[in-house]
Amino acid sequence: MTTSDEAPSAATQQMKENMARIEALSQRLVAALAQKKAPNPALEGPGADLYLTAGSAFLKEMMDKPSRILETQVNYWAQAMKHYIEASEALSQGKLQAPADPGPKDRRFSNPLWDTHPYFNFIKQQYLITAKTVEDSVAAIEGLSPIDRRRVDYFTRQIVDMMAPTNFLPTNPDALERAVQTEGASLVKGLENLVRDIEANKGDLVVTLADRDAFKVGENIGISEGAVVYRNRLFELIQYKPTTETVHKTPLIIFPPWINKFYIMDLKPQNSLIKWIVSQGFTLFVVSWKNPDESYADVGLGNYIEEGYLTAIEQVKAITGEAKVNAVGYCIAGTTLSLTLALMDKRKDKSINSATFFTALTDFSDQGEFTAFLQDDFVDGIEAQVNADGILSSYFMTRTFSFLRANDLVYQPAIRSYMMGEAPPAFDLLFWNGDSTNLPGRMAMEYLRQLCQQDRFARDGIEMLGESLHISGVKVPLCAIACESDHIAPWIASFNGVSKMGSKDKTFIVSESGHIAGIINPPSKEKYGHYTSGVPIENANEWKASADYNRGSWWPRWGEWLAKRSGRMVPAREPGGPDHPVLCAAPGTYVIEQRAGA
């Protein structure tokens, strides 16, 4: 028997199978990309005016201070050539090794080959030298307004991060090693993952961050026992089953943000804020918001206040027979809770006994990292989009939040999925992060224009439901928790809003970590501490300078604060009542609905 008559080797057979899979996947990829809607240019990048402003400022810099530009260029070429010469000298000695690497260290370049292999080390060093030069050059441009400065810095960083060699297969040693180890199977699997994500998002590319099949809301996350006891078009009201024989007389209601879903507070028993609150002897209600479709286009902030907050508060009062409730607002729901409190003050409504704000912004004079997206070029584009669709799709929200942390939430997940061929991790927090929601068109534009852009609530007042509402109208006892490294609601911005509220009883707490981890910080882990201070809530820097650091979670401290404002102990209340029959078990139906565009 000749060699030609022998069965093909396993490697050859694998290669044929891989090529067949690649051909089939390529066809699916073309079909998936064909589903992509025509993009809205206004949402794909900043407006032309920013390019003109930055370009004009740079040209002026060249004309006024040519020596500075020359110095930057000379410094760049000196560093680049120095490293090139060092790399060439190392190779000329006949050793396949890189020159001594002075750094700086960057966790994207954790593979040892970035430091030891001359090819990868050269690419890394040249990238880092170029990146620093670009960023320094942009930072040195004069004549830009503070807002334009922040926007130019942001978009420059986006371009620099995008061009990192780790983001390209030929210059990523991790991906190349995996391809060799798997005989190319990792690249085929990566293509499968890419096609899957594009198909799932109808032609758009959104990286899957977590295994979608690993979790099911109501089965292995969001499982605290309770019941839906009221429902309208905007929300379901969940009352949680007590786990203590007695409870505080005054009930507690939590308003979560409707940008995401409420079960971030109930991912699993060991870190469930909901479970912990119930265990402390509070009658707990949580609002689960409807994920809107285009039929909700005309729903505005006023609707959320009237049909959402005020209705939910009245239902809790009716169920418990109490005249007052304590309320919590998380993120944008905290912003809207403050509007609600100002409205209730105008109406002489005393239904809220105390308010707690989790990472809530009410003063938008500093737009923080969202500055890049809160100018008219983007907001005009959003307005055109919501006028056409009726909603602000969760796709745009997810993309915006992801690109605030592009390396962590875009590029690294894409590398692992598309280059390494890895399956998304079974990570509950990332699963929740990907389970985002739409926003009603009118509400989105009111929030962006009147609050974020014009800062009306903290300045001259915002017209809402027939009243002019001002931040000074928030007069109930309050506790605000902000997070030290929060990039969505910076703690100083949160502090500044609280400082302008009219309450005479204010408590402010700064938790370590960020927007989510700083809030979902159970006492059992003792992972992040928190800061407290007795200094009046007037100046953020003075407050922080005098603050005491406390080990462990802020939850027990807040629990003590809340207990003092929740009355005596009474027999525990089971969910529902004669006029509020149980509609279904928690976590309800709204939280698991998938709407068009979500």
ZAFITI-973351 format. One record per residue (C-alpha): x, y, z; residue in one letter. Coordinates in nm, 4 decimals. Example, Ala and Ser with C-alpha at 12.3 -4.5 7.8 and 13.67 -1.06 7.14 Angstrom:
BEGIN
> 1.2300_-0.4500_0.7800_A
> 1.3670_-0.1060_0.7140_S
This chain:
BEGIN
> 0.0000_0.0000_0.0000_M
> 0.1412_0.3330_-0.1027_T
> 0.1456_0.6466_0.1111_T
> -0.1229_0.8058_-0.1025_S
> -0.3585_0.5198_-0.0153_D
> -0.3151_0.5668_0.3590_E
> -0.5876_0.7332_0.5665_A
> -0.5277_1.1041_0.6252_P
> -0.3492_1.1888_0.9478_S
> -0.5441_1.3203_1.2448_A
> -0.3873_1.6637_1.1962_A
> -0.4890_1.6716_0.8305_T
> -0.8415_1.5626_0.9131_Q
> -0.8620_1.8287_1.1836_Q
> -0.7434_2.0900_0.9368_M
> -1.0152_1.9914_0.6890_K
> -1.2797_2.0066_0.9583_E
> -1.1572_2.3462_1.0721_N
> -1.1620_2.4828_0.7179_M
> -1.5163_2.3559_0.6683_A
> -1.6248_2.5190_0.9938_R
> -1.4550_2.8446_0.8948_I
> -1.6361_2.8438_0.5601_E
> -1.9736_2.7857_0.7268_A
> -1.9031_3.0471_0.9926_L
> -1.7970_3.2990_0.7286_S
> -2.1303_3.2580_0.5552_Q
> -2.3135_3.3072_0.8839_R
> -2.0995_3.6124_0.9569_L
> -2.1913_3.7751_0.6261_V
> -2.5596_3.7020_0.6865_A
> -2.5413_3.8419_1.0417_A
> -2.3661_4.1596_0.9345_L
> -2.6355_4.2144_0.6720_A
> -2.8885_4.2596_0.9561_Q
> -2.7079_4.5661_1.0904_K
> -2.9154_4.8801_1.0782_K
> -2.7747_5.1924_0.9195_A
> -2.5688_5.3600_1.1928_P
> -2.6493_5.7000_1.3339_N
> -2.3296_5.8984_1.2588_P
> -2.3975_6.1306_1.5519_A
> -2.3617_5.8363_1.7914_L
> -2.0492_5.6890_1.6361_E
> -1.8123_5.9677_1.7368_G
> -1.7887_6.3326_1.8388_P
> -1.9154_6.6063_1.6109_G
> -1.6974_6.7839_1.3567_A
> -1.6762_7.0910_1.5788_D
> -1.4581_6.9048_1.8295_L
> -1.2167_6.8018_1.5536_Y
> -1.2028_7.1601_1.4281_L
> -1.1536_7.3017_1.7767_T
> -0.8771_7.0558_1.8643_A
> -0.7125_7.0915_1.5240_G
> -0.7180_7.4704_1.5396_S
> -0.5703_7.4667_1.8896_A
> -0.2926_7.2331_1.7767_F
> -0.2114_7.4438_1.4695_L
> -0.2001_7.7549_1.6852_K
> 0.0360_7.5726_1.9195_E
> 0.2610_7.4870_1.6254_M
> 0.2700_7.8474_1.5086_M
> 0.3078_8.0100_1.8495_D
> 0.5431_7.7594_2.0102_K
> 0.7194_7.5579_1.7414_P
> 1.0016_7.4787_1.9814_S
> 0.7622_7.2831_2.2052_R
> 0.6439_7.0704_1.9130_I
> 1.0025_7.0144_1.8013_L
> 1.1051_6.9184_2.1532_E
> 0.8245_6.6637_2.1713_T
> 0.9238_6.5131_1.8367_Q
> 1.2913_6.4986_1.9254_V
> 1.2143_6.3365_2.2593_N
> 0.9919_6.0779_2.0924_Y
> 1.2469_5.9846_1.8263_W
> 1.5238_5.9722_2.0836_A
> 1.3332_5.7188_2.2947_Q
> 1.2194_5.5158_1.9940_A
> 1.5666_5.5040_1.8368_M
> 1.7339_5.4271_2.1698_K
> 1.5176_5.1226_2.2150_H
> 1.5652_5.0202_1.8513_Y
> 1.9432_5.0382_1.8898_I
> 1.9330_4.8439_2.2163_E
> 1.7167_4.5754_2.0556_A
> 1.9457_4.5549_1.7508_S
> 2.2526_4.5301_1.9739_E
> 2.0989_4.2452_2.1700_A
> 2.0225_4.0556_1.8503_L
> 2.3695_4.1210_1.7049_S
> 2.5174_3.9199_1.9897_Q
> 2.3459_3.6127_1.8516_G
> 2.1027_3.5783_2.1372_K
> 1.7293_3.5765_2.0873_L
> 1.6573_3.8043_2.3791_Q
> 1.5245_4.1504_2.4456_A
> 1.7228_4.4347_2.5990_P
> 1.6653_4.5176_2.9629_A
> 1.3059_4.6368_2.9992_D
> 1.2726_4.9432_3.2211_P
> 0.8913_4.9324_3.2130_G
> 0.6493_5.0810_3.2842_P
> 0.4466_4.7776_3.3826_K
> 0.1042_4.7378_3.2289_D
> -0.1219_4.4457_3.3139_R
> -0.2189_4.4088_2.9499_R
> 0.1386_4.2904_2.8921_F
> 0.1532_4.0202_3.1595_S
> 0.2773_3.7418_2.9312_N
> 0.6543_3.6961_2.9991_P
> 0.7212_3.7083_2.6240_L
> 0.6454_4.0814_2.6282_W
> 0.9610_4.1252_2.8373_D
> 1.1839_3.8450_2.7102_T
> 1.1161_3.7991_2.3399_H
> 1.2800_4.0645_2.1176_P
> 0.9877_4.0818_1.8718_Y
> 0.7136_4.1272_2.1318_F
> 0.9262_4.3455_2.3566_N
> 1.0088_4.5797_2.0703_F
> 0.6413_4.6110_1.9743_I
> 0.5379_4.6716_2.3346_K
> 0.8040_4.9358_2.3994_Q
> 0.7352_5.1219_2.0777_Q
> 0.3634_5.1232_2.1551_Y
> 0.4145_5.2528_2.5094_L
> 0.6573_5.5217_2.3916_I
> 0.4168_5.6321_2.1185_T
> 0.1140_5.6217_2.3479_A
> 0.2796_5.8406_2.6093_K
> 0.3958_6.0880_2.3465_T
> 0.0480_6.1180_2.1986_V
> -0.1147_6.1636_2.5380_E
> 0.1466_6.4171_2.6515_D
> 0.1177_6.6102_2.3265_S
> -0.2595_6.6320_2.3545_V
> -0.2366_6.7304_2.7214_A
> -0.0011_7.0159_2.6303_A
> -0.2407_7.1764_2.3817_I
> -0.3508_7.5143_2.5111_E
> -0.6592_7.7178_2.4312_G
> -0.9177_7.4445_2.4865_L
> -1.2157_7.4989_2.7149_S
> -1.2354_7.2641_3.0163_P
> -1.5093_7.0610_2.8487_I
> -1.3248_7.0327_2.5179_D
> -1.0101_6.9419_2.7100_R
> -1.1835_6.6504_2.8816_R
> -1.3399_6.5346_2.5566_R
> -1.0156_6.5467_2.3599_V
> -0.8352_6.3607_2.6380_D
> -1.1084_6.0964_2.6489_Y
> -1.1214_6.0274_2.2756_F
> -0.7420_6.0309_2.2513_T
> -0.7278_5.7654_2.5199_R
> -0.9854_5.5609_2.3313_Q
> -0.7747_5.5644_2.0149_I
> -0.4563_5.4833_2.2043_V
> -0.6208_5.1916_2.3857_D
> -0.7748_5.0606_2.0656_M
> -0.4343_5.0484_1.8942_M
> -0.2687_4.8407_2.1678_A
> -0.0802_4.5444_2.0170_P
> -0.2708_4.3096_2.2461_T
> -0.5814_4.3810_2.0374_N
> -0.4368_4.2285_1.7187_F
> -0.3719_3.8603_1.6567_L
> -0.0215_3.8853_1.4983_P
> 0.1034_4.0870_1.7954_T
> -0.0662_3.9013_2.0810_N
> 0.1578_3.6244_2.2189_P
> -0.1198_3.4771_2.4343_D
> -0.3448_3.4232_2.1321_A
> -0.0621_3.2900_1.9150_L
> 0.0494_3.0446_2.1844_E
> -0.3069_2.9222_2.2267_R
> -0.3462_2.8802_1.8495_A
> -0.0288_2.6667_1.8343_V
> -0.1308_2.4598_2.1373_Q
> -0.4751_2.3872_1.9925_T
> -0.3597_2.3499_1.6310_E
> -0.5788_2.6417_1.5322_G
> -0.8932_2.5217_1.7081_A
> -0.8913_2.8266_1.9358_S
> -0.9159_3.0573_1.6353_L
> -1.2082_2.8619_1.4962_V
> -1.3817_2.8736_1.8324_K
> -1.3076_3.2457_1.8483_G
> -1.4762_3.2941_1.5119_L
> -1.7748_3.1003_1.6426_E
> -1.7932_3.3331_1.9416_N
> -1.7684_3.6377_1.7157_L
> -2.0474_3.5162_1.4884_V
> -2.2625_3.4275_1.7888_R
> -2.2328_3.7784_1.9319_D
> -2.3043_3.9514_1.6016_I
> -2.6064_3.7272_1.5359_E
> -2.7392_3.7868_1.8886_A
> -2.7198_4.1633_1.8389_N
> -2.8610_4.1759_1.4852_K
> -2.5447_4.2848_1.3104_G
> -2.3906_4.4910_1.5906_D
> -2.0895_4.3707_1.7840_L
> -2.1439_4.3510_2.1589_V
> -1.9008_4.1248_2.3416_V
> -2.0716_3.8663_2.5618_T
> -1.9248_3.9175_2.9072_L
> -2.0773_3.6203_3.0886_A
> -2.2213_3.2782_3.0134_D
> -2.5868_3.3478_2.9386_R
> -2.6850_2.9894_3.0209_D
> -2.5154_2.9780_3.3610_A
> -2.7773_3.1862_3.5410_F
> -3.1521_3.2124_3.5469_K
> -3.3196_3.4888_3.7435_V
> -3.5415_3.3352_4.0089_G
> -3.3586_3.0035_4.0041_E
> -2.9943_3.0624_4.0979_N
> -2.9843_3.4428_4.1251_I
> -3.2527_3.6772_4.2535_G
> -3.3928_3.4031_4.4764_I
> -3.4843_3.5826_4.8008_S
> -3.8334_3.4718_4.9000_E
> -4.1117_3.7207_4.8436_G
> -4.4104_3.8041_4.6259_A
> -4.5375_4.0609_4.3802_V
> -4.8220_4.2390_4.5590_V
> -4.8978_4.5177_4.3124_Y
> -4.8419_4.5827_3.9429_R
> -4.9006_4.8674_3.6992_N
> -4.7590_4.9547_3.3599_R
> -4.4340_5.0911_3.5080_L
> -4.3433_4.8546_3.7896_F
> -4.4088_4.5479_3.9977_E
> -4.3955_4.5905_4.3752_L
> -4.2232_4.3026_4.5533_I
> -4.2715_4.2452_4.9255_Q
> -4.0124_4.0133_5.0777_Y
> -4.0990_3.7401_5.3248_K
> -3.9768_3.8192_5.6778_P
> -3.7096_3.6033_5.8397_T
> -3.7494_3.7479_6.1891_T
> -4.0435_3.7165_6.4272_E
> -4.0687_4.0920_6.4709_T
> -3.9946_4.3817_6.2388_V
> -3.9581_4.7563_6.2653_H
> -4.2894_4.9376_6.2405_K
> -4.1907_5.1675_5.9528_T
> -4.1512_4.9756_5.6235_P
> -3.8666_5.0271_5.3790_L
> -3.9006_5.0610_5.0018_I
> -3.6090_5.0477_4.7593_I
> -3.6235_5.2145_4.4187_F
> -3.3503_5.0604_4.1996_P
> -3.2309_5.2248_3.8771_P
> -3.4315_5.1409_3.5667_W
> -3.1155_5.1504_3.3571_I
> -3.0446_4.8031_3.4965_N
> -3.2448_4.5411_3.6855_K
> -3.2963_4.5257_4.0595_F
> -3.1429_4.1835_4.1220_Y
> -2.7944_4.3344_4.1493_I
> -2.9015_4.3574_4.5151_M
> -2.9870_3.9851_4.5212_D
> -2.7305_3.8001_4.3120_L
> -2.6710_3.5216_4.5633_K
> -2.7515_3.4730_4.9329_P
> -2.4018_3.5452_5.0632_Q
> -2.3873_3.8952_4.9081_N
> -2.7574_3.9793_4.8859_S
> -2.8379_4.3237_5.0212_L
> -3.2066_4.2304_5.0069_I
> -3.1552_3.9197_5.2212_K
> -2.9428_4.1153_5.4688_W
> -3.2004_4.3949_5.5076_I
> -3.4767_4.1419_5.5755_V
> -3.2552_3.9648_5.8288_S
> -3.2174_4.2928_6.0187_Q
> -3.5887_4.3055_6.0924_G
> -3.7185_4.5438_5.8257_F
> -4.0351_4.4988_5.6207_T
> -3.8829_4.5346_5.2752_L
> -4.0469_4.6309_4.9477_F
> -3.8523_4.6582_4.6203_V
> -3.9695_4.8094_4.2940_V
> -3.9016_4.6063_3.9790_S
> -3.9314_4.8368_3.6781_W
> -4.0844_4.7458_3.3450_K
> -3.8385_4.7166_3.0569_N
> -4.0089_4.9558_2.8124_P
> -4.0691_4.9185_2.4422_D
> -4.1606_5.1838_2.1855_E
> -4.5143_5.2124_2.3246_S
> -4.3588_5.3898_2.6277_Y
> -4.2141_5.6696_2.4121_A
> -4.4117_5.9439_2.5897_D
> -4.3353_5.8281_2.9446_V
> -4.1337_6.0989_3.1186_G
> -3.9782_6.1652_3.4553_L
> -4.3137_6.2964_3.5761_G
> -4.4718_5.9594_3.4989_N
> -4.2007_5.7794_3.6914_Y
> -4.2675_6.0085_3.9879_I
> -4.6488_5.9864_3.9811_E
> -4.7079_5.6315_3.8551_E
> -4.3877_5.4952_4.0021_G
> -4.2653_5.6518_4.3249_Y
> -4.5833_5.8062_4.4640_L
> -4.7966_5.5082_4.3663_T
> -4.5518_5.2597_4.5161_A
> -4.5342_5.4573_4.8405_I
> -4.9148_5.4667_4.8660_E
> -4.9348_5.0905_4.8065_Q
> -4.6770_5.0199_5.0781_V
> -4.8690_5.2413_5.3203_K
> -5.1931_5.0620_5.2358_A
> -5.0410_4.7148_5.2741_I
> -4.8714_4.7864_5.6064_T
> -5.1233_5.0307_5.7490_G
> -4.8456_5.2781_5.8217_E
> -4.8581_5.6513_5.7556_A
> -4.4914_5.6788_5.6640_K
> -4.2216_5.4775_5.4866_V
> -3.8460_5.4952_5.4607_N
> -3.7171_5.5104_5.1037_A
> -3.3954_5.4209_4.9212_V
> -3.2972_5.5423_4.5741_G
> -3.0086_5.3796_4.3877_Y
> -2.8213_5.5714_4.1134_C
> -3.0696_5.7375_3.8729_I
> -3.3493_5.6210_4.1024_A
> -3.1832_5.8241_4.3776_G
> -3.1844_6.1272_4.1494_T
> -3.5552_6.0785_4.0878_T
> -3.6225_6.0120_4.4568_L
> -3.4799_6.3569_4.5283_S
> -3.7179_6.5063_4.2706_L
> -4.0022_6.3181_4.4339_T
> -3.9061_6.4483_4.7778_L
> -3.8961_6.8058_4.6503_A
> -4.2428_6.7569_4.4965_L
> -4.3785_6.6065_4.8179_M
> -4.2417_6.9036_5.0102_D
> -4.4359_7.1366_4.7790_K
> -4.7496_6.9270_4.8311_R
> -4.7010_6.9040_5.2094_K
> -4.6923_6.5235_5.1762_D
> -4.5137_6.3722_5.4781_K
> -4.5260_6.0093_5.3618_S
> -4.1469_5.9646_5.3540_I
> -3.9885_5.9516_5.6970_N
> -3.6257_5.9271_5.5801_S
> -3.4368_5.8826_5.2552_A
> -3.1207_5.6939_5.1644_T
> -2.9271_5.7553_4.8453_F
> -2.6932_5.4956_4.6934_F
> -2.4407_5.6484_4.4470_T
> -2.6921_5.9129_4.3410_A
> -2.6184_6.2347_4.1531_L
> -2.8337_6.5433_4.2021_T
> -2.5754_6.8115_4.1190_D
> -2.4546_6.7768_3.7594_F
> -2.2246_7.0785_3.7506_S
> -1.9394_6.8303_3.7080_D
> -2.0351_6.5709_3.4475_Q
> -1.7356_6.3542_3.5307_G
> -1.6343_6.0875_3.2827_E
> -1.9637_6.1305_3.0964_F
> -1.8522_6.4749_2.9813_T
> -1.7491_6.3246_2.6471_A
> -2.1062_6.2086_2.5780_F
> -2.3143_6.4858_2.7336_L
> -2.2493_6.7585_2.4781_Q
> -2.4926_6.8599_2.2059_D
> -2.3330_6.6562_1.9282_D
> -2.4075_6.3286_2.1057_F
> -2.7265_6.4368_2.2807_V
> -2.8710_6.5684_1.9537_D
> -2.7904_6.2302_1.8013_G
> -2.9610_6.0500_2.0879_I
> -3.2665_6.2709_2.0471_E
> -3.2904_6.1849_1.6788_A
> -3.2544_5.8166_1.7646_Q
> -3.5260_5.8143_2.0317_V
> -3.7595_6.0162_1.8089_N
> -3.7252_5.7408_1.5526_A
> -3.7341_5.4414_1.7890_D
> -3.9454_5.5682_2.0799_G
> -3.6855_5.4360_2.3235_I
> -3.3184_5.4750_2.3995_L
> -3.2093_5.1205_2.3311_S
> -3.0068_4.9334_2.5911_S
> -2.7469_4.8813_2.3155_Y
> -2.6425_5.2472_2.3314_F
> -2.6410_5.2502_2.7107_M
> -2.4331_4.9324_2.7298_T
> -2.1850_5.0603_2.4745_R
> -2.1420_5.3925_2.6519_T
> -2.0837_5.2385_2.9936_F
> -1.8472_4.9782_2.8465_S
> -1.6265_5.2339_2.6732_F
> -1.5802_5.4220_2.9988_L
> -1.3745_5.1140_3.0937_R
> -1.2820_4.9927_2.7471_A
> -0.9828_4.7772_2.8405_N
> -1.1795_4.5870_3.1052_D
> -1.5208_4.5690_2.9396_L
> -1.4435_4.5669_2.5661_V
> -1.0907_4.4752_2.4613_Y
> -0.9915_4.2156_2.7214_Q
> -1.3230_4.0255_2.6920_P
> -1.2927_4.0423_2.3114_A
> -0.9375_3.9051_2.3245_I
> -1.0407_3.6150_2.5454_R
> -1.3479_3.5353_2.3372_S
> -1.2394_3.5994_1.9774_Y
> -0.8623_3.5398_1.9843_M
> -0.8287_3.2824_2.2615_M
> -1.1536_3.1025_2.1829_G
> -1.2592_3.0982_2.5485_E
> -1.6170_3.0630_2.6610_A
> -1.7564_3.3586_2.8574_P
> -1.7165_3.3056_3.2327_P
> -2.0013_3.2048_3.4613_A
> -1.9856_3.5328_3.6524_F
> -2.3102_3.6569_3.8052_D
> -2.2107_4.0238_3.8182_L
> -2.1182_4.0284_3.4488_L
> -2.4369_3.8385_3.3656_F
> -2.6367_4.1145_3.5370_W
> -2.4270_4.3801_3.3624_N
> -2.5316_4.2350_3.0264_G
> -2.8992_4.2164_3.1225_D
> -2.9637_4.5832_3.0567_S
> -3.2833_4.7696_2.9750_T
> -3.4246_5.0350_2.7454_N
> -3.5241_5.3844_2.8499_L
> -3.8467_5.5595_2.7395_P
> -3.7633_5.8262_2.4832_G
> -3.9168_6.1227_2.6635_R
> -3.7701_6.0279_3.0009_M
> -3.4226_5.9820_2.8490_A
> -3.4257_6.3248_2.6896_M
> -3.5605_6.4998_3.0012_E
> -3.2852_6.3401_3.2061_Y
> -3.0111_6.4249_2.9565_L
> -3.1231_6.7797_2.8749_R
> -3.2714_6.9155_3.1951_Q
> -3.0631_6.7351_3.4557_L
> -2.7312_6.6271_3.3020_C
> -2.6767_6.9175_3.0617_Q
> -2.8631_7.2088_3.2206_Q
> -2.8362_7.1003_3.5867_D
> -3.1729_7.2632_3.6521_R
> -3.2567_7.0802_3.9738_F
> -2.9470_7.2085_4.1542_A
> -2.9487_7.5537_3.9905_R
> -3.2720_7.7394_3.9216_D
> -3.5222_7.4551_3.9533_G
> -3.6854_7.2094_3.7167_I
> -4.0504_7.2291_3.6089_E
> -4.2220_6.9014_3.6882_M
> -4.5867_6.8090_3.7468_L
> -4.6961_7.1694_3.7784_G
> -4.4280_7.2660_4.0285_E
> -4.0808_7.4155_4.0180_S
> -3.8659_7.1621_4.2009_L
> -3.5332_7.2551_4.3578_H
> -3.2758_7.0461_4.5394_I
> -3.3280_7.2570_4.8536_S
> -3.6732_7.1016_4.8787_G
> -3.5224_6.7714_4.9947_V
> -3.5803_6.8174_5.3685_K
> -3.6269_6.4720_5.5226_V
> -3.3504_6.3061_5.7286_P
> -3.1139_6.1480_5.4816_L
> -2.8168_5.9170_5.4495_C
> -2.6072_5.9131_5.1314_A
> -2.3592_5.6420_5.0395_I
> -2.1067_5.7224_4.7671_A
> -1.8149_5.5140_4.6420_C
> -1.4536_5.6255_4.6435_E
> -1.3573_5.5075_4.2936_S
> -1.7010_5.5396_4.1318_D
> -1.6571_5.6519_3.7693_H
> -2.0324_5.6822_3.7070_I
> -2.1333_5.8868_4.0116_A
> -1.8096_6.0336_4.1556_P
> -1.8271_6.0661_4.5318_W
> -1.7445_6.4386_4.5294_I
> -2.0285_6.5078_4.2839_A
> -2.2630_6.3064_4.5052_S
> -2.1409_6.4989_4.8101_F
> -2.1966_6.8330_4.6380_N
> -2.5586_6.7437_4.5687_G
> -2.6226_6.6350_4.9269_V
> -2.4617_6.9557_5.0541_S
> -2.7277_7.1586_4.8690_K
> -3.0242_6.9625_5.0032_M
> -3.2430_7.1337_5.2597_G
> -3.2351_6.8584_5.5217_S
> -3.0980_6.9449_5.8665_K
> -3.0207_6.5775_5.9371_D
> -2.7577_6.4519_5.6912_K
> -2.5234_6.1548_5.7090_T
> -2.2647_6.0911_5.4401_F
> -2.0633_5.7713_5.3955_I
> -1.7922_5.6980_5.1402_V
> -1.7382_5.3299_5.0674_S
> -1.4199_5.1972_4.9156_E
> -1.4358_5.0579_4.5599_S
> -1.6665_5.1504_4.2732_G
> -2.0265_5.1973_4.1636_H
> -2.1321_4.8358_4.2207_I
> -1.8716_4.6694_4.4438_A
> -1.8805_4.9597_4.6881_G
> -2.2548_4.9132_4.7407_I
> -2.2787_4.5335_4.7154_I
> -2.0273_4.4931_4.9971_N
> -2.1545_4.2413_5.2553_P
> -2.0171_4.2473_5.6103_P
> -1.9160_3.8813_5.5933_S
> -1.6373_3.9486_5.3426_K
> -1.4791_4.2488_5.5139_E
> -1.3429_4.3347_5.1696_K
> -1.3920_4.7107_5.1530_Y
> -1.3979_4.9660_5.4301_G
> -1.5729_5.3017_5.4498_H
> -1.5200_5.6592_5.5633_Y
> -1.7295_5.8677_5.8002_T
> -1.6850_6.2184_5.9349_S
> -1.8478_6.4495_6.1849_G
> -1.7610_6.7572_5.9810_V
> -2.0668_6.9369_5.8367_P
> -2.1548_6.8354_5.4831_I
> -2.0403_7.1544_5.3147_E
> -1.6952_7.1037_5.1597_N
> -1.6005_6.7649_5.0161_A
> -1.2257_6.7966_5.0573_N
> -1.2517_6.9162_5.4167_E
> -1.4965_6.6379_5.4934_W
> -1.2659_6.3691_5.3507_K
> -0.9578_6.5145_5.5212_A
> -1.1264_6.4795_5.8594_S
> -1.2902_6.1438_5.7875_A
> -1.2267_5.8303_5.9905_D
> -1.1555_5.5050_5.8106_Y
> -1.3679_5.2123_5.9251_N
> -1.2868_4.8519_5.8403_R
> -1.5547_4.6440_5.6760_G
> -1.8888_4.7132_5.5149_S
> -2.1012_5.0228_5.5685_W
> -2.4168_4.8069_5.5821_W
> -2.4253_4.7677_5.9659_P
> -2.3656_5.1407_6.0147_R
> -2.6521_5.2243_5.7806_W
> -2.8660_4.9550_5.9444_G
> -2.8218_5.1287_6.2798_E
> -2.9039_5.4658_6.1245_W
> -3.2159_5.3231_5.9614_L
> -3.3316_5.1370_6.2732_A
> -3.3383_5.4647_6.4706_K
> -3.5819_5.6010_6.2134_R
> -3.7980_5.2913_6.1768_S
> -3.9973_5.2830_6.5004_G
> -4.0684_5.0094_6.7496_R
> -4.0800_4.6373_6.6763_M
> -4.4108_4.4787_6.5692_V
> -4.5088_4.1259_6.4587_P
> -4.3572_4.0329_6.1220_A
> -4.5732_4.0986_5.8158_R
> -4.6336_3.8358_5.5502_E
> -4.6457_3.9575_5.1879_P
> -4.9714_4.1044_5.0636_G
> -5.3016_4.1693_5.2329_G
> -5.6786_4.1572_5.1829_P
> -5.6687_4.4238_4.9133_D
> -5.3295_4.3172_4.7800_H
> -5.3370_3.9484_4.6868_P
> -5.0133_3.7819_4.5855_V
> -4.9868_3.8115_4.2080_L
> -4.6837_3.5868_4.1665_C
> -4.3675_3.4855_4.3458_A
> -4.0585_3.7054_4.3515_A
> -3.8681_3.8101_4.1478_P
> -4.1802_3.8693_3.9405_G
> -4.2429_3.8846_3.5676_T
> -4.1072_4.2254_3.4629_Y
> -3.7488_4.1394_3.5547_V
> -3.7361_3.8430_3.3183_I
> -3.9136_3.9983_3.0210_E
> -3.7092_4.0623_2.7092_Q
> -3.8320_4.3541_2.5028_R
> -3.7532_4.4469_2.1452_A
> -3.4308_4.6431_2.1330_G
> -3.3166_4.5177_2.4749_A
